[in-house]
Amino acid sequence: MLDIKLIRENPGYVREKLKLRNEDDAVILKLQEIDKKRLEIIRKAEVLKELRNKVSDEIGTMKKAKQNADDKIAEMKKVSDEIKQFDEDLRKVDEEIEKELYYIPALPADDIPVGKSADENVEKIVCGEKLNFDFKVKDHVELGKSLDILDFERGTKISGSGFPLYKGKGATIERALINFMLDTHIANGYKEVMPPVLVNRASMEAAEKVPKFEEDMYRTDPDDLFAIPTAEVPIINIHRDEIFRQDELPLKYCGFTNCFRREAGSYGKDTKGFLRVHQFNKVELINFCTPEKSYEEMEKMMLDARRILDELKVHYRIIELCTGDIGFSASKCYDIEVWSYAEDKWLEASSVSNCTDFQSRRAKIRYKKVLEGGKTKTELVHILNGSGLATSRLMVSLLESNQTKDGHIIVPEVLRKYTGFDLI
């Protein structure tokens, strides 16, 4: 969440930044009014607390002099009751501010492209060879069915549309892909975790996923647990309400989980096969770091995600998202898109985001910054997240780009030690 102090002290700056995101800045005006009410409550309460202290001293003096202090005691009780009411009013106002802050996104970084929509995102680099086939390519759904490695129809029978079923060598290559990604990231300094996939509301709030996006989440009753939309949620919450030493940062985690998204409002979009699913597999990357290093660490994280695609010899590109398209919690974001030969278009396979202190403020994840003379100051960490990678759309590109004229799939060389076979 944003810092209310920033809104209080520099509302014009915040409003201009929100306009770059196509966000209504009226919420800032509303927050300013609520905050004025809050400050007035605090001012009145402080006056009463001073009066209470004064009356308390007078009562003590009168009792020492063996004078009747009943009137003063009655006065102090009345003042104390008024203070309690102000404290209750303050609690309600703080809740009101907190509620409004839930719906305000992170402010975009100064150096990202300004734009209204995804059409104004900037292509940074295109990598890998784009293949030319001398035959009509099959799409991943047709390949999966003909080779009996993917079964979307039975997945639908079991759970509904958007829940894929992997079979035989399809399941093996999916597992191989996950293990390859984990091994690569571990070799590059990430610590593997295997977190829960059901999390409580406090964890979802700390990661800024609810209440803003609650309708897109799967939730259990009566336990009020959420199926995670990404491993970002449980991994961030490993260190909720904790304080790092500066020498513990950066701390990098990788973790594989199933991910679940209802994606309310996605009707009418291309939902064929893996193009839009409700359950998918993903290896997540998380980096807790100091503010001074966060953008440098972001570039490193993007290279870590790219390394996977380079090893798999996939045709991909890097897109820098403009102000009108970055995610709710991000100040800066890169998308990595892979090429679908059958769809003849780019598909998003990864996002790498710098959320600066937006998530750590609500999650209360801090570190002891070392100052001159050995003194320390507690500050918020910066949190980066990235897909390293999601397998579903990557699988689309892998199957389509490695198909043969006779309808088989050549297994990428880096996966063969995991699969034990080189052809499907």
N, C-alpha and C positions, 0 to 999 in steps of 0.2 A: 504494500500500500504506500501511497505518498505520505510524506511528512507533513502533518498539519501545520508545523512551523513554517514550512516553505510556502504553503498556501496563505498563511496569515501575513507573512512578511513580504512576499513577492507574488501576489495574486495575478497581476498582469502577465508576468512571465509564464505562469502555469496555464493561464487561459490561452495564450498564444500557442503554446506547445500542444494543447489539446485540440485546437483548431487544425493544426497540421495533421492530426489523426482523424479528422472529420468528426470529432466528438463535440457534443453540445457543451459549451462552457458555462451554461446557466447553473450547473451544479456547483461551480466554484462560488458564484454569487450567493447561492443558497447556503453553502458551507460557511461563508463569511458572516452571514446573518446569525447562523447557529453559534458560531464561535464567539461573536460579540455577546450573545446571550450568556454563553459559558463564562466569559471573562467578567461580565457584570455580576453573575452569581458568586464567583470567586471573590470579587471586590467586596460585595456586601457581607459575605461570610467572614472575611478577614476583619472587617470593622466590628462585627459581632464578637469574634474571638478575642479581639483586643478589649472590648467592653467586658467580656466574661472574665478575662484575666484581671482587669481592674477591679471588678466587683468582688472577685475571689480574694484579692489582696485586702479590700476594705472589710470583708467578712472576717478575715483573719485578725485584722487590727481591732475590730469591734469585740471579737471574742476574747482577745487578750485583755482588753479594757473592761471585760465582763459587762458589755453592753448588749442589748437585744438586737440581734441581726436577722430577725425573721423576715422583715421586708426585703432586705438585701438577698437573702436566700431565695425568696420567692421570685425576685427579679432575675437572679442567676438561672433559676430553673426555666423561666420563660425564655431567656436568651439561649440557653442550651437547647430547648425545644426548637427554636427558630433555626439554630445552626444545624440541627439534625435534618430539618426540612430542606435547608439549602444543600446539604450533602446529598440528600435524595434527589433534589432537582439537578444537581451536578452530575450524578450518576446517570440520570435519564438523558441529559444533554450529551454526555460522553458516548452513550449508546447510539444516539441519533447521529453523531459525527462519525462513529465507527461504521454505522450502516451505510452512510453516504460514501465513505471512503472505499467500501467494498466494490463499488461500481465505477471507480475512476481508474483508468489504465495508467501504466507507467509512461513517463515522458520520453519522447524519442530523443536519441542522441543528436548532438549538433551536426555531426558529419554524415548523416545518412541521407539518401535521396528524398526530396520532397515530392509527394505525389498523392493523388486521390485514391488510386486503386492499384490492383496487381498489374494493370497495363503499364504502369509507370515504374515498375521494378527494373533494376539495372542488371543486365547480364555482365558478369565479371570475367568469366573464363569458360571455355568449352574444352573438355578433355576426353581422351580416348578416341579410338577410331570408330567412325560410323560405317557400318558394313553395307556392302551392296550384295544383295542376293540375286541369283539367276533363276529363282523360282518364287512362286507366291508363298509368302510366309504365313504360317498359321498363328493364330493368337494363342495366348496362354491357356485359355479355357479349352480350346480344341485340342491342343497338345496334351493337356492334363487328362482329358477324357480318353483320347486315343491310346495313350500310354498307361492308363489306369493308375495315375499318380495323384490326381486331384479329383474330388467328387463334390462339386458344389450342390448338386441336386440332393444328395443324401445329407449333406450338411444342413440344407434348408429343412429337410424332413425332421432332423434331430432337434434343431434349435430355431429355425426361421432363416430368412435370407440374411446374408452377410456373415455367416458363420461357416468358414471353409473346413473341409475334411481332407487331410493329407493321407495318402495311402502308399504302402510299399516304398519304392525308391523316392517317391515324393516326400514322404515323412523323413526318410534318411537324409536327403539333400537339404531339407529345412533344418534338421538338427545339425548337420555338418556346417551349414552357413552360420548358425548361432555360435557353435563352438569355435569356428574360425575367427569370428569377430571378437569373441571374448578373449581368446588366446592372444590375438593381436593387440588388443587394448591393454591387457595385463602386462604384456611385454613392453608397452610404452608408458608404464608408470601408473596405471589405474588399479585400484583395489576392488576386487570382485565382491559383490554382495548379492544375496538372493532374498529380497524383501517380501513381505506379505502383499497379496494382491487385493485384499479387502482392508480398507482403512476407515478410521472414524472421521467424523465431521471436522474435528479440530485439525486433523492432518490435511484435509481438503482445503480448509480455510487458510491454513498456513502457507499452502502452495498456491493460493489465489485461484482455486478452481471453482469454489462455491462461495457465495450463492450465485455469482454471475453466470456460471455455465451449468447450473444444477440440472436443467432440463435435458442436457446432453449426456448425463451420467446414469449408469445403472446403480440403483440403490436397493438395499435389502430392508424389509420391515420384519419385525419391529425393532431390529438392532440399530438401525440408522447407520449401517456400514455401506461404503461405496466401493464398487469394483473400479480399480484404478484406470484412468484414461492413459496413463503413462507411468513408468517407474520413477519419473521425476518426483512424483508425490511422496511415496514412502522413503525414497533416498534422502530428499531434503529434510524430512521429518526425523531422520536418525539423529540430527543435531539440533532439533527444536529446543529452545530455552537453554542453550548451552553456550559457553564462552571458550574459544580456542586460545591457545598461546600463538603468538605471531609466527614462531618457528614451526608450527604445525601446518602452516599454509604455504602453497596451495595443497589442498587435499582433494584427490581425484578418485571418483568411484565409477565403476561400470557394473551394470546389472541387467540380466535378462528376465523379462516377465511377459506373460500374456497381458494385453491391453484391451480395454473395453470402452466403446463409445456408441451411445445411442444415435448421435448425430441427428437430433431433431432438426427438421427444416432442410434435410438433404434430398427430399423427394424430388424426382425429376432429373437429378444428376445421373451421370453414367455410373451405374452400379454393377456392371458386368464383372463377374469373377472377383479378382483381387482389387479392382479399381476403387471400390468403396465397401469396406467391411465393418462389422461391429466388433469383431474379435480379431486381433492380429498379434504377431510376435515382434518384439523389439528389444534391442540392446541399447540401454540408455547410458549416456555419459553425463556426469555431474562434477562440477568443479567449484569448491569453496575457496575463495582467494581474497587477497587484500584489494581495496579499491584501486591502488596505484598500478596493479598488474592485470586488472580484469580484461582490458581490451587486448593486451598481448596474449593472455591465456585463451581468449576467444579465438584468435587466429590459429593458435596451436591446436585447439579442439577441432576446428574445421579441417586442418590437415590430418588429424587422427581419423576423422570420418572419411575423408577423401582417400586415405591410404587403403581402406577396405575396397573401394571401387577400383583403384588402380591395380590392386592385386587380382581382382576378378576380371580385369580388362573390360570394364563396362564403359559405354559412351555416356558421358554425363556433363552437366554444366552447373556453375555456381551462380546464384541469383542473389543480389542484395536487395532486401525488401525496402520499399519506400515507406514514408511516414503513415500513409493511409492503409498499409497492408500488414504492418508488423503485429505480432501477437499481443494480447492484453498485458502480459507481464514483462514484455521485452522492451529494452531501449534500442537494441540493434539486433538484426537477425539476418542470417544467410539461409537460403534454401538450397539444397542439393537435389537436382532433378535428374532422373535417368530416362533414357530414350526407349519408348515402346515402338517396335518396328511394325507391329500389326495395327496399333492405334494411330501411328504416325504423329506422335506428339510426346511432349515431355511429361513425366510423372514425378511428383514430389516423393522423395525417398528419405529425406533427412532435413531437419532444421537445426541450426546452431544459434542459440540466443544468449545475449548478455542481459540478464535481468537486474544488473547492478544491485542496489539494496532494496528493491521493491518487494521481493519475497522475504528477505531476511528481516525486514522491519516487523512484519506481522508475525513471523516465526520466531523472532527474538534470537537470532543466531549472530553472535558477536565474536570479537577477538580483542585481545589485549595488545594494542599498538604500542611498540616500544619508542619512547621519546628520548631526547638527550638527557644524559645523567642517569639513565636506567629507569626513569619513571615510566609508567604505563597509562594509557587512556583507552577506555572501552569504546569500540566503534563497531558498526555493522559490517559484516563481511559482504562481498559481492558473490552472487551465485550465477553460474553459467550452466546451461543444459544443452544437450545435443543428442540427436539420434545417431547411434553408431553401429547399425542402422535399423530401421524398420524393414522387415523381410518381405512383406506382401508385394509392394510395388517393385521392389528390387527383384523379386522372383519373376515378375512379369518380364522385366528386361532380360534377366538371365536365361529364362526358358526360350524366349523369342530370338535372342541374339545367338544362342548356341544350338539352334535346331539345324538338322541336316535335311537334305532334299527328300530323303525317304522317311522323314517324320520322327527321327530319333533326337535325343539331346546329348550333346557332348558335355561332360561334367568339367567345369573350370579346373585347371590344373591344381590350384591351391586347395581345392576341396577334396581331392582324390584320396589324400591320406586319412580323411575323416569318413568318406563314403565306402572305400574299399572297391569301388568300381569307377570306370571312366566313361560309361555310356549308359543312357537310359533308353 
